[in-house]
């Protein structure tokens, strides 16, 4: 079953067209990557799924329901959770308080507490830092906190926008391992990532977006050796 499905989606910012008939899908239990250069339309794709940006035409479906005209809070309540670029944690709040805010739409506080404990099991460093202010964490720790906060919302699917941005290679590898573990625990993931090599090593499939349109798609293992991907995104590294 497709968790998320875009069908011929077009999006405009004023008179500027940002998405040009994008069609893509993410199945249950998959990690799917969106690759492309800056300004290609990757973040707009996530923002459209989150109902932060209105589509001009086409449709977006999540878990079998049309969410093309939904409000952002409806999308969150349905279980589609967006962790935006730049982490956007609350720097003056503690790690625990940041995580608690991830469950702001969850009425049962006991459920929120259980989810926080599961986040601590997945990311034990956050448990060690639970009373520490978010702004005092390292960049990698802040990214883990942003992901953890998204998990407390109880996602059926998690959308991550550039989770490796600005992080050292060792920390990038840790973040990618966490993303794999999230999928292994039953949550589908749509990953926007500039680090194409790191993304393709942990994803099942990938789409390349260029100028608001999908130009290449395929299995991640195949794209790692596709000359078009190697030349444009992987280089000789």
NORBEL-V952120 format. One record per pair of residues at least 6 apart in sequence whose ideal C-beta (glycine too) atoms are under 6 Angstrom apart, sorted by sequence separation. I is the first residue (numbers start at 1). J is the second residue. D is the distance in Angstrom with one decimal. If there is no record, write none. Layout:
{{I;J;D} {I;J;D}}
This chain:
{{26;32;4.6} {36;42;5.4} {47;53;4.3} {106;112;5.2} {120;126;6.0} {183;189;5.5} {193;199;3.9} {223;229;4.8} {11;18;4.7} {48;55;5.5} {59;66;5.9} {60;67;5.4} {120;127;3.8} {207;214;4.9} {208;215;5.3} {11;19;4.1} {34;42;4.7} {60;68;5.1} {67;75;5.8} {90;98;5.5} {150;158;5.7} {164;172;4.3} {191;199;5.8} {208;216;4.0} {10;19;5.7} {59;68;4.9} {89;98;5.3} {103;112;3.6} {9;19;5.5} {179;189;5.9} {207;217;4.6} {10;21;5.9} {49;60;5.8} {164;175;5.8} {163;175;5.3} {8;21;4.9} {9;22;4.8} {55;68;6.0} {205;219;5.7} {206;220;5.3} {8;23;5.8} {205;220;6.0} {6;22;5.3} {7;23;5.5} {62;78;5.9} {6;23;5.6} {99;116;5.0} {203;220;4.5} {206;223;5.4} {6;24;4.9} {62;80;5.1} {51;70;5.0} {5;25;4.5} {51;71;5.9} {52;72;5.9} {143;163;5.6} {200;220;4.5} {51;72;4.7} {123;144;5.0} {4;26;4.4} {19;41;5.3} {50;72;5.9} {126;148;5.6} {176;198;5.4} {180;202;5.0} {2;25;4.5} {3;26;5.2} {18;41;5.5} {179;202;5.9} {200;223;5.8} {51;75;5.0} {200;224;5.0} {2;27;5.7} {3;28;5.6} {19;44;5.8} {50;75;5.5} {123;148;5.5} {18;44;4.6} {172;198;5.5} {176;202;4.7} {1;28;5.4} {139;166;5.7} {140;167;5.3} {77;105;5.7} {139;167;5.8} {76;105;5.9} {119;148;4.2} {158;187;5.6} {162;192;5.9} {95;126;5.5} {140;171;3.7} {157;188;4.3} {158;189;5.1} {159;190;4.6} {160;191;5.2} {161;192;4.7} {164;195;4.9} {50;82;4.3} {119;151;5.3} {155;187;5.6} {11;44;5.8} {95;129;4.9} {96;130;4.5} {95;130;4.9} {46;82;5.8} {98;134;5.2} {116;152;5.9} {11;48;5.6} {94;131;5.4} {95;132;5.7} {115;152;4.7} {196;233;3.9} {197;234;5.5} {196;234;6.0} {93;134;5.8} {11;53;5.9} {91;134;5.2} {11;55;5.4} {12;56;5.2} {90;134;5.8} {91;135;2.9} {11;56;5.9} {89;134;4.3} {9;55;5.2} {10;56;4.6} {10;57;4.7} {98;145;5.7} {102;149;3.7} {10;58;5.7} {9;58;3.7} {99;148;5.7} {103;152;4.7} {8;58;4.1} {95;145;6.0} {99;149;5.6} {102;152;3.3} {7;58;5.5} {98;149;5.5} {102;153;5.0} {7;59;4.9} {89;142;5.5} {99;152;5.3} {6;60;5.7} {87;142;4.7} {5;61;4.5} {87;143;5.7} {89;145;5.3} {89;146;5.7} {4;62;5.5} {87;146;4.4} {83;146;5.3} {83;147;5.9} {83;150;4.4} {81;150;4.7} {81;153;4.8} {81;155;3.9} {79;155;5.5} {85;161;4.1} {79;156;3.5} {80;157;5.4} {81;158;5.4} {82;159;4.7} {83;160;5.0} {84;161;5.3} {85;162;4.5} {46;159;4.9} {46;161;5.5} {43;161;5.8} {42;192;4.5} {31;183;5.0} {3;157;4.8} {30;188;5.4} {31;189;4.4} {32;190;5.5} {33;191;4.8} {34;192;4.7} {28;188;5.9} {33;193;5.8} {35;196;5.0} {26;188;5.4} {26;190;5.2} {33;199;4.3} {42;209;5.5} {41;209;5.0} {40;209;4.5} {33;203;4.3} {40;210;5.5} {35;206;5.7} {41;212;4.2} {31;203;4.4} {36;208;5.7} {31;204;5.6} {32;205;5.1} {33;206;4.0} {34;207;5.6} {35;208;4.9} {36;209;4.0} {30;204;4.7} {36;210;5.8} {34;209;5.9} {24;207;5.2} {3;188;4.7} {20;212;4.2} {22;214;5.6} {19;212;4.7} {20;213;4.4} {18;212;5.4}}
